[in-house]
Amino acid sequence: VLRNSAVRFEREGAGLVVAGIDDLWSRESDPHAAFCDQCPETPRVVLAHNPQSVEQFEHHRADLVLSGHTHGGQIDLPRFGRLLLNKQAKRWAAGLYPHNGGHVYVNKGIGYGWRFRFGVRPEVAIFTLNPA
């Protein structure tokens, strides 16, 4: 479990930092604590439950942020959209978004807040990281 902390992996001379940011709603989210001891040039993958956490990264680079939290809105009605998400959350509903030179991926997950989904299929994402 990475709570406002990071680990560095090395393979064949190349590094990768994987950082975990505490949940935004816990009010203990501290990106600075996670990144402070890491080389700023090393590629970074950040795990953040709530995709809105990226709004706290103003002085920290994140090449790829992996999030969930929204469940894709669970209900996506034609002409009405994702009813269970507020305006801010709709900005990060599901999928891949560019953000400050990196990307944020919001997974719809396989669980739910309510025991109902419509128009939002559950998902399990598989990523393959390749050297640049």
C-alpha positions in Angstrom: 0.0 0.0 0.0 1.4 3.3 -1.1 0.0 6.2 1.0 1.6 9.4 0.0 4.8 7.5 -0.9 6.6 6.0 -3.8 8.9 3.2 -4.8 11.5 3.2 -7.6 11.9 0.1 -9.8 15.0 -0.4 -12.0 15.5 -2.7 -14.9 18.4 -2.7 -17.3 19.5 0.7 -16.1 16.1 2.3 -16.6 14.0 3.5 -13.7 10.2 3.8 -13.1 8.6 5.5 -10.1 5.3 4.2 -8.9 3.6 6.5 -6.4 0.4 6.2 -4.4 -1.5 9.3 -3.3 -3.9 9.0 -0.3 -7.6 9.4 -1.2 -8.6 13.0 -1.9 -11.6 12.8 0.4 -9.5 11.7 3.3 -8.0 15.1 3.5 -4.6 13.4 3.9 -3.7 13.5 0.2 -0.1 14.7 0.0 1.5 14.5 -3.5 4.6 16.4 -2.2 5.3 13.6 0.3 5.1 11.0 -2.4 7.4 12.7 -4.9 9.9 14.6 -2.6 12.6 12.0 -2.6 12.2 10.9 -6.2 14.3 11.9 -9.2 12.3 14.4 -11.2 13.4 13.0 -14.6 12.4 9.4 -13.9 9.0 8.3 -15.5 6.2 8.3 -13.0 3.0 6.2 -12.7 0.7 7.5 -10.0 -2.1 5.6 -8.3 -4.8 7.9 -7.0 -8.3 6.6 -6.2 -10.0 9.9 -7.1 -9.0 11.3 -10.5 -9.6 14.8 -9.2 -6.4 14.3 -7.2 -4.4 15.5 -10.3 -5.6 19.0 -9.5 -3.1 18.9 -6.5 -0.1 18.0 -8.7 0.6 21.6 -9.7 4.3 21.3 -8.9 4.7 17.6 -9.6 4.9 15.7 -12.9 2.9 12.6 -13.4 3.3 10.8 -16.7 0.4 8.4 -16.1 -2.2 8.6 -13.3 -4.4 5.5 -12.8 -7.7 6.2 -11.0 -11.2 4.9 -10.4 -13.7 6.3 -8.0 -16.4 7.3 -10.5 -17.4 3.8 -11.7 -17.9 5.6 -15.0 -21.0 7.1 -13.5 -22.7 3.7 -13.4 -25.7 5.0 -15.3 -25.3 6.7 -18.7 -28.7 7.6 -20.2 -29.0 8.7 -23.8 -29.6 12.5 -24.0 -29.2 12.8 -20.2 -25.7 11.6 -19.7 -24.2 10.3 -16.5 -26.8 11.3 -13.9 -24.8 10.2 -10.8 -21.8 12.4 -11.4 -21.6 16.1 -10.6 -20.2 18.5 -13.1 -16.6 18.2 -11.8 -16.7 14.4 -11.7 -18.1 14.3 -15.2 -14.9 15.9 -16.4 -13.1 12.6 -15.3 -15.9 10.1 -15.8 -14.1 7.3 -17.5 -11.3 6.7 -20.1 -8.0 8.4 -21.0 -7.5 12.1 -20.6 -4.5 14.3 -21.4 -3.3 16.3 -18.4 -0.3 18.6 -18.0 1.9 16.7 -20.4 0.9 13.3 -19.1 -2.3 11.2 -19.0 -5.0 10.3 -16.5 -6.8 7.0 -17.0 -10.1 6.6 -15.1 -11.2 3.0 -14.9 -14.9 2.1 -14.6 -14.1 -0.9 -12.4 -16.1 -4.0 -11.8 -17.8 -2.8 -8.6 -20.6 -0.3 -8.0 -21.8 2.3 -5.5 -25.4 1.3 -6.3 -26.3 -2.2 -7.4 -27.2 -1.1 -10.9 -25.4 -0.2 -14.1 -26.9 1.1 -17.3 -24.8 2.1 -20.4 -21.6 1.7 -18.4 -20.0 -1.7 -18.7 -17.6 -2.9 -16.0 -14.0 -3.1 -17.1 -10.6 -4.5 -16.2 -7.8 -2.6 -17.9 -4.5 -4.1 -18.8 -1.5 -1.8 -19.5 1.7 -2.7 -21.1 4.5 -0.2 -20.4 7.2 0.0 -23.0 10.5 1.9 -22.8 10.5 5.3 -24.6 
